[in-house]
């Protein structure tokens, strides 16, 4: 096995919620995620797994400890810098697709790339087509996002997460709203991304089968790591 | 290499286009607000212009004259055991005459921005014709200069102004006097001055200033005749009227002339303080009303932006998750506000033009005739800029709120 290369590391993450009462949501969490790894986080409702994911995603900055993404310590960075990191290095897939209903699927996929501005518009359009093709949605590309089925919308959302070729793809219950057939499709796509493109997936899930099939599962309970799954 | 794709503006445009009805309603608010703002201010400007014009038919920008002086009380004696003499301050009995007017005129003419200098000798007189006798004021003038200053020619209803120059004892009467005494051009009347000098004058023309007080009492005569009526020499001048290029700043020049000549120089605003106060009050009222209407339009935009933002809160959250910065989000909504504002402004200026054109053809009557309103580019410009600023803030305030949306709190719902 080739040497493991960490893409994301946390050191002693602790987080409190202050409202309505002070409550410790995460307690001294230290985890690593490696290049090309399909990592799932499991645990009961309220164990802090989503909270952890939002900290890892840099959207929530209210914590103690340190987070390193792609060898860069992101703890204490300014909001605008973090937005830049998210734009370039992280793709998101949520339980709900959050597509912009006014735009076509293609345009939805293009938005993060247009924001990043690494390519010309024509190139971005070609890349977005390519991503939709990988996800089997080439025929739907020009339809408005609101006209697609739930499974298709979720795949468009995945294509959007992939457009900037991020190092990390984070999913918060990415299959939570999908039937078993679509869940399998999403799983296969994730698997393919880690194997073929060396991208790292971190997904929070309730689905035991989904977790079992992944490379590694971190189990959490009451804000602590129960097992690193190694 | 980095490309700059204006994705914020594309998203903004899609919001404007997909909610056409809301956009139009908010834009209509701006339309009405801006139209009324421009319309009311144009009305005020037209009104101000016509009242200023009326003032300048009889009043010069600056009038230089010798003011009455009050005697100073005697200084108190320092010595003890002296009785104090108490004297009431009184006006020093002196002639209201400007000393060496020729050099004063020369000096004033040499000043910057002075357009006309016209010396004048005013005489209080009685106009007599048969049994009727009317008291009034006769101004001894130099015809050419006085015409340039007061535009007397434009007020003439009968006769020729130039005849006053040619006929030594000619007189130009206000129409009010002429009607009362039943005289017309070519008739003779006699006038008596306060020094009891009687002169028979030939009426060479009649004028109408539309200020009935002036028309019923004022007349113009040659300076030399005025000096004879007062039993004075040919250097006797009571007033020097001065017009300057920039009459709104007449006070500055008046102060300067007062300093360099030593005589009292009064600007037209000080001489017509009541009119000026009324005009200022009018200005305040109209500004307050028209600005509040524009503000209400701003609130319309603010409301619609707030509505859009709460509808699109999921979009905002995902955009922020995907790496949109605060100012990218602000740009989306400020641009939406500005597009609404622009549509509204263009329609508003068009509506204002229609209103101005309609009012222009409304007959008021009296001295004024048709309503003195016209297309005022400066008001259009200031309305447009003001509308733009209000629109900007009406968009910016809710947009800043949108920029501060915490995406995590949306995703966790």
Interface residues (C-beta under 8 A of the other chain):
Chain A: X50 X54 X57 X59 X60 X79 X80 X83 X84 X85 X86 X87 X88 X92 X94 X96 X98 X100 X102 X103 X111 X112 X114 X115 X116 X117 X118 X119 X120 X121 X124 X160 X172
Chain B: X2 X3 X4 X5 X7 X10 X11 X14 X15 X17 X18 X314 X315 X317 X318 X319 X320 X321 X322 X323 X324 X325 X326 X328 X406 X407 X408 X411 X412
